[in-house]
Amino acid sequence: MIDWLNLISNSLWILGLVLALATLSYASWQASSNHEKSVRKEFRLALGRPSIQIAFNLAGVLFCAGLAATSIKIYEIVLWTILAIAFGVWVILSWIQMVKVVHNKGAGQH
């Protein structure tokens, strides 16, 4: 019989890794699409964008939540949960930063 709780728990951290890899791949594509010589600098700039930060930190939340759910020892569960909460806070802060950037761009067009 399928252990659905274990399946969902392991799916969380795998989905987190998939999202992190996709985010890094997208940031790399954005950096290389400018056809400039300094792709490394463009990659760092792409990673600093709020939208990329949101996706990457959300990946961290999923990864840590999945590992907390699959952990057996209480200290592992506590540590993974604390780390997931920290990534969640970074998601919120990145979201606030993105809203400010969008708002400032909209205000500059008037």
JOQUI-V211018 format. One record per pair of residues at least 24 apart in sequence whose C-alpha atoms are under 7 Angstrom apart, sorted by sequence separation. I is the first residue (numbers start at 1). J is the second residue. If there is no record, write none. Layout:
BEGIN
i=[I | I]
j=[J | J]
END
This chain:
BEGIN
i=[60 | 61 | 60 | 61 | 23 | 58 | 57 | 58 | 23 | 23 | 57 | 58 | 57 | 20 | 54 | 20 | 19 | 54 | 53 | 54 | 17 | 16 | 16 | 50 | 50 | 16 | 17 | 15 | 16 | 50 | 51 | 50 | 13 | 14 | 12 | 13 | 12 | 13 | 13 | 12 | 13 | 12 | 13 | 10 | 9 | 9 | 10 | 9]
j=[84 | 87 | 87 | 88 | 52 | 87 | 87 | 88 | 55 | 56 | 90 | 91 | 91 | 56 | 91 | 59 | 59 | 94 | 94 | 95 | 59 | 59 | 60 | 94 | 95 | 62 | 63 | 62 | 63 | 97 | 98 | 98 | 62 | 63 | 62 | 63 | 63 | 64 | 65 | 65 | 66 | 66 | 67 | 66 | 66 | 69 | 70 | 70]
END
